[in-house]
Amino acid sequence: MCADVFRRHWKIFAGVTVFVGIFSAIYEHYARGVRSKPMIFAFQYPLVLGVIPVLLLSLIWALRKVKYSSAARAGANLYYSGIATLTMGSLSTGVVEIYGTTNRLLKYYWIVGWPLLGIGAIVLIVGLINGGSREVVAKAPEFDDYDEEDDYA
């Protein structure tokens, strides 16, 4: 069911949030006094965009018996890719700032991450609303004229 999937996903995002927080704290510790806001606040993306919305989805969809459709899965994958892109962009920007240089390619994390997040959220919501209302089951073709002995002739 849909609620079980989202319950598992918010636990994963909670683990990622803790990992990113510990990673950025250790990196800041060994940065010899140099601080970077993107590095300090890198944990906010998996927390605010991952744990909280997915936890709310698991609670809301627990009340409804909805199957996890392929459209919802595609939307969730796009949304989660957006979160991963923004998190890695924040960490990469922090590393580059602590090192004391700049890189023009870091802007592409934000250019790609936010649209992935938005498109994924739209597809996920549409998939959850429409995907749970009907079940699409592929039927196997019927073979009325099939004779097994013809295979061995």
C-alpha positions as CSV (number, residue, x, y, z in Angstrom):
1,M,0.0,0.0,0.0
2,C,0.9,3.6,-0.5
3,A,1.2,4.5,3.2
4,D,3.8,1.7,3.8
5,V,6.0,2.9,0.9
6,F,5.9,6.5,2.2
7,R,6.6,5.3,5.8
8,R,9.7,3.6,4.6
9,H,10.8,6.6,2.6
10,W,10.6,9.1,5.4
11,K,12.8,6.9,7.5
12,I,15.3,6.8,4.8
13,F,15.2,10.6,4.5
14,A,15.6,10.9,8.3
15,G,18.8,8.8,8.0
16,V,20.1,10.9,5.1
17,T,19.4,14.1,7.1
18,V,21.4,12.8,10.0
19,F,24.2,11.7,7.7
20,V,24.4,15.0,5.9
21,G,24.3,16.9,9.2
22,I,27.2,14.9,10.6
23,F,29.2,15.1,7.4
24,S,28.8,18.9,7.2
25,A,29.7,19.3,10.9
26,I,32.9,17.2,10.5
27,Y,33.8,19.0,7.3
28,E,33.3,22.4,9.0
29,H,35.4,21.2,12.0
30,Y,38.4,20.5,9.8
31,A,38.0,23.7,7.7
32,R,40.2,25.6,10.0
33,G,37.7,28.3,10.9
34,V,36.3,28.8,7.4
35,R,32.5,28.7,7.4
36,S,30.1,28.2,4.5
37,K,26.3,28.7,4.8
38,P,25.5,26.1,2.1
39,M,27.6,23.5,4.0
40,I,26.0,24.4,7.3
41,F,22.4,24.2,6.0
42,A,22.8,21.3,3.6
43,F,20.8,19.1,5.9
44,Q,17.7,21.3,5.4
45,Y,16.9,19.9,2.0
46,P,16.4,16.3,3.0
47,L,14.7,17.4,6.2
48,V,12.3,20.1,5.0
49,L,11.7,18.7,1.5
50,G,12.0,15.0,2.3
51,V,11.1,14.0,5.9
52,I,8.3,16.4,6.6
53,P,6.3,16.0,3.3
54,V,6.8,12.3,3.0
55,L,5.8,11.8,6.7
56,L,2.6,13.8,6.1
57,L,1.9,11.8,3.0
58,S,2.3,8.5,4.9
59,L,-0.1,9.8,7.6
60,I,-2.7,11.1,5.1
61,W,-2.6,8.0,2.8
62,A,-2.7,5.6,5.7
63,L,-6.3,6.7,6.1
64,R,-7.0,5.8,2.5
65,K,-6.4,2.4,1.0
66,V,-4.6,3.5,-2.2
67,K,-2.2,1.4,-4.2
68,Y,1.2,2.8,-5.1
69,S,0.7,3.3,-8.9
70,S,3.5,3.6,-11.5
71,A,2.7,7.3,-12.0
72,A,3.1,7.9,-8.3
73,R,6.4,6.0,-8.4
74,A,7.6,8.1,-11.3
75,G,6.6,11.3,-9.6
76,A,8.3,10.2,-6.3
77,N,11.5,9.3,-8.1
78,L,11.6,12.7,-9.8
79,Y,10.9,14.5,-6.5
80,Y,13.5,12.5,-4.7
81,S,16.0,13.2,-7.5
82,G,15.3,16.9,-7.0
83,I,16.0,16.6,-3.3
84,A,19.3,14.7,-4.0
85,T,20.4,17.3,-6.5
86,L,19.7,20.2,-4.2
87,T,21.5,18.5,-1.3
88,M,24.6,17.7,-3.4
89,G,24.6,21.2,-4.8
90,S,24.6,22.6,-1.3
91,L,27.4,20.3,-0.2
92,S,29.4,21.0,-3.4
93,T,29.0,24.7,-3.0
94,G,30.1,24.5,0.6
95,V,33.2,22.5,-0.3
96,V,34.2,25.0,-3.0
97,E,33.6,28.0,-0.7
98,I,35.6,26.4,2.1
99,Y,38.4,25.7,-0.3
100,G,38.3,29.4,-1.2
101,T,37.5,29.3,-4.9
102,T,34.4,29.5,-7.2
103,N,33.1,27.4,-9.9
104,R,30.6,28.4,-12.6
105,L,29.2,24.9,-12.9
106,L,27.6,24.9,-9.4
107,K,24.7,26.9,-10.6
108,Y,23.4,23.9,-12.6
109,Y,22.6,22.1,-9.4
110,W,20.0,24.7,-8.7
111,I,18.8,25.0,-12.3
112,V,18.2,21.3,-12.5
113,G,17.2,20.6,-8.9
114,W,14.2,22.9,-8.5
115,P,12.4,21.9,-11.7
116,L,12.9,18.2,-10.9
117,L,11.3,18.9,-7.5
118,G,8.4,20.8,-9.0
119,I,7.7,18.4,-11.8
120,G,8.1,15.4,-9.5
121,A,5.6,16.9,-7.0
122,I,3.0,17.5,-9.7
123,V,3.4,14.0,-11.2
124,L,3.3,12.5,-7.7
125,I,0.1,14.3,-6.7
126,V,-1.6,13.4,-10.0
127,G,-0.5,9.8,-9.7
128,L,-1.7,9.5,-6.2
129,I,-5.1,11.0,-7.0
130,N,-5.7,9.2,-10.2
131,G,-3.7,6.0,-9.6
132,G,-5.6,4.9,-6.6
133,S,-9.0,5.2,-8.2
134,R,-8.7,2.4,-10.7
135,E,-6.4,-0.6,-11.1
136,V,-5.0,-1.4,-14.5
137,V,-4.4,-5.0,-15.0
138,A,-2.9,-6.4,-18.2
139,K,-4.7,-9.5,-19.4
140,A,-2.8,-12.4,-21.0
141,P,-3.8,-13.1,-24.6
142,E,-6.1,-16.0,-25.0
143,F,-4.9,-18.8,-27.2
144,D,-8.0,-20.8,-28.3
145,D,-6.3,-22.4,-31.3
146,Y,-3.1,-23.2,-29.6
147,D,-1.9,-26.8,-29.8
148,E,1.2,-27.7,-27.7
149,E,2.2,-30.5,-30.1
150,D,2.7,-28.0,-32.9
151,D,5.7,-26.7,-31.0
152,Y,7.5,-30.1,-31.2
153,A,6.7,-31.0,-34.8
